[in-house]
């Protein structure tokens, strides 16, 4: 992938997870730009609601799950970006993707969109600006 970005220190703590997931979210939201930019909360929330669509009720132990359509969309986007076939990616990285989606569900599956605070979101690069 040819990723254009400012020096990593400008983004805070950059990992392969928040870099990849932010790029995917920006693509999904059709946010263009020459360089990677963190998402504002207003840009992120529609993606978040699509990523974890079912609302939890107060006191509900069940966390929201990522729909298979979103997992497929991620794989298709990554295949387009890397030039690899989807089966090549899954052959090499399927467990990594399973773990990544599990981590998203674990971290945010019980968080209501209204409760998202960019200071506590580490799997995506979010701006503190609205």
Secondary structure, DSSP 4 states (H G I P E B T S, - for coil): -----S-GGGGSS--HHHHHHHHHHHHHTT---SS--PBPHHHHHHHHHHHT-SPPPTT--PPP---HHHHHHHHHHHHHHH---HHHHHHHHHHHHHHHHHHHHHHHTT--GGG--GGG--SS-B-S--
